Amino acid sequence: MFSVPGVSGILNRGGGHKIKGTVVLMRKNVLDFNSVADLTKGNVGGLIGTGLNVVGSTLDNLTAFLGRSVALQLISATKPLANGKGKVGKDTFLEGIIVSLPTLGAGESAFNIQFEWDESMGIPGAFYIKNYMQVEFYLKSLTLEDVPNQGTIRFVCNSWVYNTKLYKSVRIFFANHTYVPSETPAALVGYREEELKNLRGDGKGERKEHDRIYDYDVYNDLGNPDHGENFARPILGGSSTHPYPRRGRTGRYPTRKDQNSEKPGEVYVPRDENFGHLKSSDFLAYGIKSLSQYVLPAFESVFDLNFTPNEFDSFQDVRDLHEGGIKLPTEVISTIMPLPVVKELFRTDGEQVLKFPPPHVIQVSKSAWMTDEEFAREMVAGVNPCVIRGLQEFPPKSNLDPTIYGEQTSKITADALDLDGYTVDEALASRRLFMLDYHDVFMPYIRRINQTYAKAYATRTILFLRENGTLKPVAIELSLPHPAGDLSGAVSQVILPAKEGVESTIWLLAKAYVVVNDSCYHQLMSHWLNTQAVIEPFIIATNRHLSALHPIYKLLTPHYRDTMNINALARQSLINADGIIEKSFLPSKHSVEMSSAVYKNWVFTDQALPADLIKRGVAIKDPSAPHGLRLLIEDYPYAVDGLEIWAAIKTWVQEYVSLYYARDDDVKPDSELQQWWTEAVEKGHGDLKDKPWWPKLQTIEELVEICTIIIWTASALHAAVNFGQYPYGGFILNRPTSSRRLLPEKGTPEYEEMVKSHQKAYLRTITSKFQTLVDLSVIEILSRHASDEVYLGQRDNPHWTSDSKALQAFQKFGNKLKEIEEKLARKNNDQSLSNRLGPVQLPYTLLHPNSEEGLTCRGIPNSISI
């Protein structure tokens, strides 16, 4: 440790007892958007030079924090002033740099500080901090040592601190103690309430980068009507026509042509929701921006110049994306190669080619994806395993309004189905019939979708559960709106399995239309809506109404990390008008609007995994079965593994909550808790606020269920539908995202082509070559784990609470997850469980809690990390 000579003597001189402290912080990250922007403009050397300086953490840079640059004031938790608020100590400045501290993480720096403090000041419970520098820094923690009668007091901060003049109130941080509102030390009550008021703001004006204000708004920034009618998009949220969860308010100016739409651009998120812990997190976010702004336009230019064919000519052509690579002009390579995202995603071997890494689904077998068994297996062990449902009646019926859409009952007949000797009635009675049903979701949009480049069907797939526990697809129904109008119902054709001839190609194409429906539903509903979008209102409400001292704040916030920032990024580059999703997925401009229609039927309590499985008819209550549920598909990897994780989360939540709420009567008077839940429902999910299924939050049981659902959704559910995207979908033949023509009719050239070549017929139908490059580039980023990922059962700071009982319960949770991971690994080695590996020999590991960095097809991060 060294000090600036004379600084401590001049600034911190005084008598009385001294409390020694250690401040840990991180300087502003070198890899912020401005640096990436410089890089993409060709200033590679400048960025590398800057990076070396920062990584070097030279002492010269750190001395800027000394002198009168950063001031702290301790606040008493036990000795109040006349106004009831705790006494405030003197301004105290950082004294010296601690060169070596074993607990320092990457990029962190530690400083020594000594506070004047005596018995009349009581016990410190909070502190003010003022940054007098022009640049912000990330404050990690303050640790006080040898506090009389207390020992060590820790403050876990994890917050950006800007120049103090930018704030209306001085920044405050509390010690890592946990209090429900009624048990807060009297001297801290006023500070606790003031901090929450600051975080709520006044709902006015445009938010600035340094702001920490959390507020709600509708999704009115996905389109840009100023650019023309093709870029206008409906406002989602605030109406019964287009209900939607709320997003974080930015207060940006409206567009010229529509005062209700917000002008797109850089999106504000509260500063502590922004990336900045380590470069890897920044890389993921700005990788998407780099793709959107530089890489994809470069790809597009290649096709405009006819440098490469617009179509794949064979399945080997598709495999060549991973084996031989795609050849690009020298000028394109030289433009995009300096981008970090390109170096990370592609392999070039020093040539004019870009190669994608081989996806897991073809690493063992190049063609097993084509089998009926794999097609069905991915409905229970793929990247979208939470849609399949038990068939309760035959033929399947529709829930669409017949006064608008006419007759929509399925045209599949019982005598057409090969059920291994069962009749339909016998199969229904023995609960062996299942369905992947996208009919009602897509039918209202098919007419509009088919007016674009895309051509698609609304699909129903009937599956039979065989004696060996695998699923067999027995029929696919492809439906279109009636040419005479919606009231005339659907025009449907039923496609049956076939092994040879043109019928086998038709069956292969029918499966492709199903997977296209499934891919779009997965990306827009299972992935975006049901995890990322629905969680954001809870994040906003938590920060507005639960103090950092509140036990539920400490329980939930690790599961919120980065989500608001990722959602803002999605609105800029992924789900926006003409964004990546619209470019590469079937519904194009109708994509997010479709998710609004699905949200109409979203039910919070059904997001609990057991409730979801029962509602979908794939499980029934059975007290004698594990977790009180009997799965009707016993070898259902997502459900089997998910129930283990769900139960572990719920047990942890129960044990933690019981430390602070002994009786139901303790829940009702908790003012912060009640305000949090009321606002999350009435504002955050305001379009559904009158639904009867919302928990009332009057009991411990309701509190446990609410918190378990939030944690499950943000961690395990998101992991299950996210980290398999590239492993399964990186081979576009297995998971096409779009279809460009309908089934060829007899007598047409397309039909003759289909007779001659199943490969060309398939490739001319599914995702185009350019769309494939877009899709693969994006899902490879989305499927990667960052190096600084924090997984379920872990915390980024071991001192997140001072409560030893809470720490013991959390350790127990972490140990349980390790046991579960070992148990799941053993299941994948059980040869009798065919669905865990399938024909492609890809073990189901998406719900294994831990992972290494990169493309691993496993790991449950605490939060929606990308």
Order of alpha helices (4+ residues) and beta strands (2+ residues): beta-alpha-beta-alpha-alpha-alpha-beta-beta-beta-beta-beta-beta-beta-beta-beta-alpha-beta-beta-alpha-alpha-alpha-beta-alpha-alpha-beta-alpha-beta-alpha-alpha-beta-alpha-beta-beta-beta-alpha-alpha-alpha-alpha-alpha-alpha-alpha-beta-beta-alpha-alpha-alpha-alpha-alpha-alpha-alpha-alpha-alpha
